[in-house]
């Protein structure tokens, strides 16, 4: 403990100098251009790993989604029509 106090007492007036390691680390930091280029290279590499679906599979899935959307739209439309008629009849009775 006393040794630390002696070291601290001797350094009170002195400014801490930047170490050579921190100066080297700053000089080795990649530039913005190189980081952007590296990002595009990694995106290109990842895009090559993707297994794309065939046109036939995409067409089949699109048709299936369209049919399901039409069926649900018709079902919701029928339920809406029933409820609107029910509300209309309630309005006449009241």
Secondary structure, 3 states (H helix, E strand, C coil): CHHHHHHHHHCCCCCCCCCHHHHHHHHCCCCHHHHHHHHHHHHHHHHHHCCCCCHHHHHHHHHHHHHHHHHHHHHHHHHHHHHHHHHHHHHHHC
